[in-house]
Amino acid sequence: MRAQRQIERLAIFLCAVALFVIMAVGALDIVLGEVFGSYLPFKVDLSGMLLAASLFLAWPLAQRNREHIQVDLFLRHFPLRLRQISRWLSLLCGLLVFGLIAYGAWNLALDSVAIREVSAATLGFPIYPAKVACALGATLVVGVLLQQIWGELRGRTAVDEDAT
């Protein structure tokens, strides 16, 4: 569990670096376009790739802290048992969906690494690291979901706290 937390911290650091690069490339593109009339030809490919990687790298922390989007307009008014069932269904559906995403992401990432895939932009920068980052992020989410399910099985539940 400690190793997973360290990996999650590294993932958040890489997410921050990716977002900084997106911001820097965007700012540089605007300055070059306005001053020299020449825009960066690779900005869209690079920004899209880094945005996807940063989303997947941030997802485990959002899941761990339960900070993802929830539609709970009526849920807090439901009986405790129904809220518990909802929580279990949420965790199990999340595990299924992210398990499938992680499986597919690793297949894509490994294929991309095998051919040393590069972007179609003029720079031809490698895109396989971003695909590996996406697969790693999805795998970390699966780990977080498994920990949350284990916590539910051991009786540590967030449902009782939501009953305000």
For each residue, the residues with C-beta under 8 A, 3 or more apart:
1: 4 5 147
2: 5 6
3: 6 7
4: 1 7 8 140 143 147
5: 1 2 8 9
6: 2 3 9 10
7: 3 4 10 11 136 140
8: 4 5 11 12 60 61 64 140 144
9: 5 6 12 13
10: 6 7 13 14
11: 7 8 14 15 57 58 60 61 133 136 137 140
12: 8 9 15 16 57 58 61
13: 9 10 16 17
14: 10 11 17 18 53 54 57 133
15: 11 12 18 19 53 54 57 58
16: 12 13 19 20
17: 13 14 20 21
18: 14 15 21 22 50 51 53 54 57 133
19: 15 16 22 23 50 54
20: 16 17 23 24
21: 17 18 24 25 46 50
22: 18 19 25 26 46 47 50 51 54
23: 19 20 26 27
24: 20 21 27 28
25: 21 22 28 29 40 43 46 47
26: 22 23 29 30 43 47
27: 23 24 30 31
28: 24 25 31 32 40
29: 25 26 32 33 39 40 43
30: 26 27 33 34
31: 27 28 34 35
32: 28 29 35 36 38 39 40
33: 29 30 36 37 38 39
34: 30 31
35: 31 32
36: 32 33
37: 33
38: 32 33
39: 29 32 33 43
40: 25 28 29 32 43
41: 121 122 123
42: 45 46 119 121 122 123 125
43: 25 26 29 39 40 46 47
44: 47 48 121
45: 42 48 49 119 120 121 125 127
46: 21 22 25 42 43 49 50 119 121 123 125
47: 22 25 26 43 44 50 51
48: 44 45 51 52
49: 45 46 52 53 119 127 130
50: 18 19 21 22 46 47 53 54 130
51: 18 22 47 48 54 55
52: 48 49 55 56 130 134
53: 14 15 18 49 50 56 57 129 130 133 134 137
54: 14 15 18 19 22 50 51 57 58
55: 51 52 58 59 137
56: 52 53 59 105 133 134 135 136 137 138
57: 11 12 14 15 18 53 54 60 133 136 137
58: 11 12 15 54 55 61 62 137
59: 55 56 62 63 137 138 140 141
60: 8 11 57 63 64 137 140 141 143 144
61: 8 11 12 58 64 65 67
62: 58 59 65 67 68
63: 59 60 66 68 94 141 144 145 148
64: 8 60 61 144 147 148
65: 61 62
66: 63 70 158
67: 61 62
68: 62 63
69:
70: 66
71:
72: 75 76 162
73:
74: 77 78
75: 72 78 83 86 162
76: 72 83 162 163 164
77: 74
78: 74 75 82 83 86
79: 82 83
80: 83 84 159 160 163
81: 84 85
82: 78 79 85 86
83: 75 76 78 79 80 86 87 159 162 163
84: 80 81 87 88 157 159
85: 81 82 88 89
86: 75 78 82 83 89 90 159
87: 83 84 90 91 152 157 158 159
88: 84 85 91 92 152
89: 85 86 92 93
90: 86 87 93 94
91: 87 88 94 95 145 148 149 152
92: 88 89 95 96 149
93: 89 90 96 97
94: 63 90 91 97 98 141 145
95: 91 92 98 99 142 145 146 149
96: 92 93 99 100
97: 93 94 100 101
98: 94 95 101 102 138 141 142 145
99: 95 96 102 103 142
100: 96 97 103 104
101: 97 98 104 105 138
102: 98 99 105 106 135 138 139 141 142
103: 99 100 106 107
104: 100 101 107 108
105: 56 101 102 108 109 131 134 135 138 139
106: 102 103 109 110 135 139
107: 103 104 110 111
108: 104 105 111 112 131 135
109: 105 106 112 113 128 131 132 134 135
110: 106 107 113 114
111: 107 108 114 115 117
112: 108 109 115 117 127 128 131 132
113: 109 110 116 117 128 131 132
114: 110 111
115: 111 112
116: 113 126 128
117: 111 112 113 126 127 128 131
118: 124 125 126 127
119: 42 45 46 49 123 124 125 126 127
120: 45 124
121: 41 42 44 45 46 124 125
122: 41 42
123: 41 42 46 119
124: 118 119 120 121
125: 42 45 46 118 119 121
126: 116 117 118 119 129
127: 45 49 112 117 118 119 130 131
128: 109 112 113 116 117 131 132
129: 53 126 132 133
130: 49 50 52 53 127 133 134
131: 105 108 109 112 113 117 127 128 134 135
132: 109 112 113 128 129 135 136
133: 11 14 18 53 56 57 129 130 136 137
134: 52 53 56 105 109 130 131 137 138
135: 56 102 105 106 108 109 131 132 138 139
136: 7 11 56 57 132 133 139 140
137: 11 53 55 56 57 58 59 60 133 134 140 141
138: 56 59 98 101 102 105 134 135 141 142
139: 102 105 106 135 136 142 143
140: 4 7 8 11 59 60 136 137 143 144
141: 59 60 63 94 98 102 137 138 144 145
142: 95 98 99 102 138 139 145 146
143: 4 60 139 140 146 147
144: 8 60 63 64 140 141 147 148
145: 63 91 94 95 98 141 142 148 149
146: 95 142 143 149 150
147: 1 4 64 143 144 150 151
148: 63 64 91 144 145 151 152
149: 91 92 95 145 146 152 153
150: 146 147 153 154
151: 147 148 154 156 157
152: 87 88 91 148 149 155 156 157
153: 149 150
154: 150 151
155: 152
156: 151 152
157: 84 87 151 152 160 161
158: 66 87 161 162
159: 80 83 84 86 87 162 163
160: 80 157 163
161: 157 158 164
162: 72 75 76 83 158 159
163: 76 80 83 159 160
164: 76 161
